[in-house]
């Protein structure tokens, strides 16, 4: 009997961690030989589990990436009617000069708030430098320059998106831009199936599907994030099969990307395996801290974190003084944000502490080379042991809901902020319907956050029907009852006979 060969594409260290370090391919290895196509940027010395003789390396081409950046914007605008988020992102990317300067003014106001705590050791000289008259003038001039560059790019996008121009652009682009040489390992290995966890965005996400199609090789995409199919752009090269998060993203795959329902599967994602234990959700987890705490979750979308933390800190301070309590606020930044700049915005607030893992990352104190990546069981424990969560609009909403944790969502309006939390909630397609989750409290004003925290601390978290939560959550994220490695292996086994 012919042994199956699989080629697993790993484009970043996060994917290597999620699928290799977490043994997500354990069962798949029983079905055949697994080879790996790994981005040159990945430091494989951190992951000795991968056998060196099974590794092929590809390198991203900067010229192709730049062209794809333009193409993705053109495709998103051309098909803007398929997703409300495409229109919003276009307006956000190609803002008017007035909006650009308005947002710079908002940043200045926020930095001025921070400067009041200039004696704080974590408020860096860089932050204070941004407040000088010279720095402000340079910022304005850079904003004007960026506006004209973006205006030119916007005109290109609008011009190429016109139907007749789009057809010509598409033909020329597809002929001239190719990663066939960079991905030649696919033809060298000649696998029965290529498996590629990705974010459905960028050159590699399209080119792997194109190369496998030309070679007649089956291809399976594992979509990594909640918003990937509705907020980025169009996949104009489709793989044979795709794994999404649940019924919501199934619809996005069909409506936005033209997948057929029979191409779509739901098996969960590897990194959420930490939220499952013995085929059920974690019910008991080890305490991370002795003192009770509220978990504050930051987002990558820009908003006034300093003001939001001030409100949360004020509510906790008022409650602690009135009830002789010692409740803390644990601040967890978005892993892709500028953490050191964020620190300058939190250190001045009483009762606020940085979460343990991020603090270790800043101090670079780890027992092993891969510890800087968040351990699979860390976030479940951090969430589960909190009193409740206050945070922005992120996929942590799903993670908190998996643990049945109450979540106060920051969805408020902000002056001088085009991408305010309220606008993000209203314009990002994947957030549509989250108000049905009974463990969420959507706060559309910053004052509402204070009142909600005081009420929760005084009266406790309100009870909600966990069966209703499980039913509503299933629309956004469909869990498999099996271990992830088992689900992936079973799916691949079925696809091999299609």
C-alpha angles and dihedrals in degrees: 000000000000113000115233120242122208129189114205115198116214113187100172141021090251090062091047089053095045096049106026106031091041093050093237090151096049095109094036090063088065090064097056147306118323121210125184132224104197132188111248089232091066114099100224092185085079090060111049090164091086113085108236094222090061095054127101120180130216129188125214114237112229093207091053091045091054092050090047090052089060093041093051090054091048093050092046092053093042090055097032092129090066094064131024088210092064090061093045094049090048092054090045093050096044101038125170118258090252092055091045093053091042091058091047087053089052090053090050091052090050092049090050089056089052093047090068086075095052093142091063110111091220095056099094129216087244091065092051091046089058089062096059120107091242092052091048091052091048090050092052092048091049090049092052091048091048090049093057092046091049091046090057091048091047091054089050091051093048092046096048092045093062105109100247093040090045092056091052092043091051094050094047093043095049091048098046102035117062138142093203092122094045090051097041089123088077091067091040094056093036093198127192089232136014114210117196126180106200147140097250091245135101138029099300093050090060100033097055089057091047095049093047091049092052091048094046093240122144115245132199124193121203107203108217107195138047097239100038097104097044109034109038115055141279125307098221091179109057127201119227092251137015136194114212134179100258147302092317095056090039086064091047090052091053100038100037104030103026097239116159116240091242090061093059128086137173119214101142123246129285098239093057091062086097088069092059127072126174090350092304138082117279109268101175127032135173115268115251096195139023096221121069113251145186113227115226113199119199125205136217091238110094116253136140099282090169093060094044091051090047090058094046092045091049092052092049092045092051092048094046093051094047096045102029089242131150104214117161134202116228111204117209114185123207106269092233096050129099095267097187092053089047090053090062087060098052107037094078094059120092119238092017119126132174115246115261099246095049090048089054090049090054092047091041090226108151136142094222139020094255098048090093086075109080110264113243094244098042101083094043089055093044091051098041096050095050122098088231139319132259114189154123133276104290140125086270084086087071093045093050090048091052086060093041090241121160113245129195104206119212102223098147132139120253130196117239092013117112090186096046117160089255093054091045090053092049098043107036107091097211092059091060109118099013089122086075091069103100094210093062129090110193110207112198093180129048091229089059089061092061094049093046093052094048090049094049093048092047101041103023129240110316117245119249135185106268092198089057089049092050091049095048093042090054089068091061101032123016112202123210118225088221130078109270095245089052093049092050093048093048091050093049091047090056094045092053091065096045 
